[in-house]
């Protein structure tokens, strides 16, 4: 159970980094599109991509905590 706890904690950290990269990329792409291609949506729409990542991170953290408690 200890290994699963560490695995899910590491996965949560990796997902956090991926979330930051995806949101930053989409935000900059939206800004470019607004300035040069006439996109009508605001750049803040890029933050919608964080929702599935946040859910997955929360699930990983909860699972990590559950497995950590079971190994004690």
Z-matrix of the N, CA and C atoms (Angstrom, degrees):
N
C 1 1.441
C 2 1.524 1 111.66
N 3 1.322 2 116.68 1 -29.81
C 4 1.466 3 121.08 2 179.77
C 5 1.532 4 110.16 3 -62.41
N 6 1.344 5 116.05 4 -40.81
C 7 1.459 6 119.81 5 -179.58
C 8 1.532 7 111.20 6 -65.70
N 9 1.330 8 116.58 7 -38.77
C 10 1.459 9 119.75 8 177.93
C 11 1.521 10 111.16 9 -66.11
N 12 1.317 11 116.43 10 -38.08
C 13 1.457 12 120.64 11 178.08
C 14 1.524 13 110.70 12 -61.24
N 15 1.315 14 116.16 13 -46.63
C 16 1.464 15 121.05 14 179.33
C 17 1.523 16 110.62 15 -66.78
N 18 1.324 17 117.20 16 -39.23
C 19 1.462 18 121.33 17 179.44
C 20 1.526 19 111.48 18 -60.53
N 21 1.333 20 117.04 19 -47.43
C 22 1.457 21 119.65 20 -178.70
C 23 1.522 22 112.04 21 -70.81
N 24 1.326 23 118.01 22 -31.75
C 25 1.461 24 120.50 23 174.93
C 26 1.526 25 110.44 24 -65.76
N 27 1.328 26 116.35 25 -43.53
C 28 1.467 27 120.39 26 178.12
C 29 1.526 28 110.85 27 -65.12
N 30 1.316 29 116.38 28 -39.14
C 31 1.460 30 120.06 29 178.21
C 32 1.524 31 111.18 30 -63.54
N 33 1.320 32 117.51 31 -38.51
C 34 1.465 33 120.97 32 177.40
C 35 1.524 34 110.88 33 -62.52
N 36 1.323 35 116.90 34 -41.24
C 37 1.468 36 120.54 35 179.09
C 38 1.531 37 110.57 36 -66.54
N 39 1.330 38 116.81 37 -42.20
C 40 1.467 39 119.96 38 178.04
C 41 1.523 40 111.76 39 -64.54
N 42 1.317 41 116.70 40 -39.87
C 43 1.462 42 119.88 41 177.56
C 44 1.523 43 111.51 42 -65.13
N 45 1.334 44 116.87 43 -35.34
C 46 1.457 45 120.40 44 177.93
C 47 1.528 46 110.26 45 -62.37
N 48 1.328 47 116.61 46 -44.57
C 49 1.457 48 120.35 47 178.49
C 50 1.519 49 112.37 48 -64.59
N 51 1.325 50 116.05 49 -41.51
C 52 1.467 51 120.24 50 178.10
C 53 1.521 52 110.62 51 -64.54
N 54 1.336 53 116.72 52 -39.34
C 55 1.463 54 120.41 53 178.77
C 56 1.529 55 110.32 54 -61.41
N 57 1.318 56 116.76 55 -45.21
C 58 1.464 57 120.09 56 179.48
C 59 1.526 58 110.91 57 -60.61
N 60 1.319 59 117.08 58 -43.27
C 61 1.458 60 121.14 59 -179.39
C 62 1.530 61 111.49 60 -65.18
N 63 1.321 62 116.89 61 -44.83
C 64 1.474 63 120.64 62 -178.23
C 65 1.525 64 110.87 63 -65.43
N 66 1.320 65 116.90 64 -45.60
C 67 1.467 66 119.69 65 -179.06
C 68 1.528 67 110.60 66 -65.95
N 69 1.324 68 117.64 67 -42.12
C 70 1.473 69 120.08 68 178.92
C 71 1.522 70 111.12 69 -63.04
N 72 1.322 71 116.63 70 -42.56
C 73 1.472 72 120.53 71 179.40
C 74 1.530 73 110.54 72 -62.99
N 75 1.314 74 117.10 73 -48.05
C 76 1.458 75 119.89 74 -178.73
C 77 1.528 76 112.22 75 -67.60
N 78 1.327 77 117.45 76 -34.00
C 79 1.464 78 120.74 77 177.43
C 80 1.530 79 110.14 78 -64.36
N 81 1.335 80 115.88 79 -46.27
C 82 1.465 81 118.46 80 -179.99
C 83 1.526 82 111.56 81 -67.33
N 84 1.323 83 116.91 82 -35.39
C 85 1.458 84 120.50 83 176.70
C 86 1.529 85 110.89 84 -65.27
N 87 1.324 86 116.03 85 -40.38
C 88 1.465 87 119.48 86 177.63
C 89 1.535 88 111.17 87 -65.46
N 90 1.331 89 117.20 88 -41.43
C 91 1.467 90 119.67 89 177.53
C 92 1.522 91 110.84 90 -61.27
N 93 1.330 92 116.57 91 -42.87
C 94 1.460 93 120.27 92 177.99
C 95 1.531 94 110.47 93 -62.82
N 96 1.319 95 115.97 94 -43.76
C 97 1.458 96 119.49 95 179.84
C 98 1.523 97 113.02 96 -64.37
N 99 1.322 98 116.44 97 -36.70
C 100 1.469 99 120.09 98 178.68
C 101 1.523 100 110.25 99 -66.51
N 102 1.330 101 116.14 100 -43.26
C 103 1.463 102 120.30 101 -176.75
C 104 1.520 103 113.10 102 -73.70
N 105 1.335 104 118.07 103 -36.27
C 106 1.463 105 120.12 104 -170.55
C 107 1.524 106 115.24 105 -114.49
N 108 1.310 107 118.91 106 -21.04
C 109 1.460 108 119.95 107 -174.34
C 110 1.519 109 113.09 108 -120.56
N 111 1.310 110 118.14 109 -0.66
C 112 1.460 111 121.24 110 175.00
C 113 1.519 112 115.18 111 77.74
N 114 1.338 113 117.99 112 29.67
C 115 1.465 114 119.49 113 175.70
C 116 1.521 115 108.83 114 -60.14
N 117 1.318 116 116.60 115 142.13
C 118 1.463 117 119.47 116 -179.28
C 119 1.526 118 112.99 117 -97.68
N 120 1.324 119 118.36 118 -17.25
C 121 1.470 120 120.82 119 179.83
C 122 1.528 121 109.55 120 -78.54
N 123 1.323 122 116.87 121 145.53
C 124 1.467 123 118.54 122 177.45
C 125 1.533 124 110.96 123 -70.81
N 126 1.303 125 116.31 124 157.69
C 127 1.465 126 121.03 125 -178.46
C 128 1.520 127 111.78 126 -66.00
N 129 1.309 128 117.04 127 -22.72
C 130 1.467 129 120.22 128 -179.29
C 131 1.530 130 112.80 129 -66.51
N 132 1.313 131 117.13 130 -11.46
C 133 1.466 132 121.23 131 175.93
C 134 1.530 133 109.87 132 -60.77
N 135 1.309 134 117.20 133 -25.59
C 136 1.466 135 120.89 134 -179.83
C 137 1.525 136 111.66 135 -61.32
N 138 1.330 137 117.68 136 -24.40
C 139 1.463 138 120.22 137 -179.74
C 140 1.527 139 112.52 138 -71.30
N 141 1.311 140 117.82 139 -12.54
C 142 1.467 141 121.23 140 175.98
C 143 1.533 142 109.81 141 -64.02
N 144 1.334 143 116.22 142 -29.64
C 145 1.462 144 120.16 143 178.80
C 146 1.523 145 112.26 144 -64.81
N 147 1.313 146 117.90 145 -16.88
C 148 1.469 147 121.20 146 -179.73
C 149 1.528 148 112.05 147 -76.62
N 150 1.325 149 118.38 148 -20.52
C 151 1.467 150 121.17 149 -174.66
C 152 1.529 151 112.55 150 -61.27
N 153 1.339 152 120.52 151 -52.14
C 154 1.463 153 118.57 152 179.91
C 155 1.530 154 112.59 153 -64.30
N 156 1.325 155 116.31 154 -34.64
C 157 1.459 156 119.38 155 176.84
C 158 1.522 157 110.66 156 -64.64
N 159 1.332 158 117.00 157 -43.01
C 160 1.465 159 120.76 158 -179.29
C 161 1.531 160 111.14 159 -62.48
N 162 1.314 161 116.58 160 -39.53
C 163 1.468 162 120.32 161 177.95
C 164 1.527 163 110.02 162 -64.64
N 165 1.323 164 116.95 163 -45.51
C 166 1.466 165 120.64 164 -179.71
C 167 1.529 166 111.09 165 -64.77
N 168 1.328 167 117.20 166 -38.68
C 169 1.462 168 120.63 167 177.92
C 170 1.519 169 110.06 168 -64.35
N 171 1.319 170 116.86 169 -43.47
C 172 1.469 171 120.39 170 179.10
C 173 1.526 172 111.01 171 -61.83
N 174 1.321 173 117.53 172 -42.16
C 175 1.466 174 121.28 173 178.68
C 176 1.531 175 110.13 174 -63.22
N 177 1.329 176 117.07 175 -43.50
C 178 1.464 177 120.20 176 179.27
C 179 1.528 178 111.69 177 -63.52
N 180 1.319 179 117.18 178 -40.45
C 181 1.464 180 120.45 179 179.36
C 182 1.524 181 110.50 180 -65.46
N 183 1.323 182 117.06 181 -43.86
C 184 1.462 183 120.51 182 179.02
C 185 1.525 184 110.73 183 -62.78
N 186 1.324 185 117.35 184 -45.52
C 187 1.460 186 120.30 185 178.70
C 188 1.525 187 111.54 186 -63.07
N 189 1.316 188 116.51 187 -39.25
C 190 1.457 189 119.75 188 177.75
C 191 1.525 190 111.12 189 -62.86
N 192 1.314 191 117.01 190 -41.34
C 193 1.462 192 120.56 191 178.82
C 194 1.526 193 111.13 192 -66.97
N 195 1.324 194 117.84 193 -40.35
C 196 1.458 195 121.59 194 179.42
C 197 1.525 196 110.76 195 -63.72
N 198 1.330 197 116.72 196 -46.06
C 199 1.460 198 120.40 197 179.54
C 200 1.528 199 111.24 198 -66.93
N 201 1.323 200 116.36 199 -33.80
C 202 1.475 201 119.33 200 177.97
C 203 1.525 202 111.09 201 -66.34
N 204 1.339 203 116.09 202 -40.25
C 205 1.462 204 119.49 203 179.39
C 206 1.538 205 111.36 204 -68.74
N 207 1.336 206 117.23 205 -34.15
C 208 1.452 207 120.66 206 -179.39
C 209 1.522 208 112.41 207 -71.32
N 210 1.330 209 117.03 208 -25.16
C 211 1.463 210 118.73 209 -178.01
C 212 1.526 211 112.11 210 -82.61
N 213 1.323 212 117.31 211 -9.78
C 214 1.483 213 120.04 212 178.86
C 215 1.499 214 112.30 213 -81.44
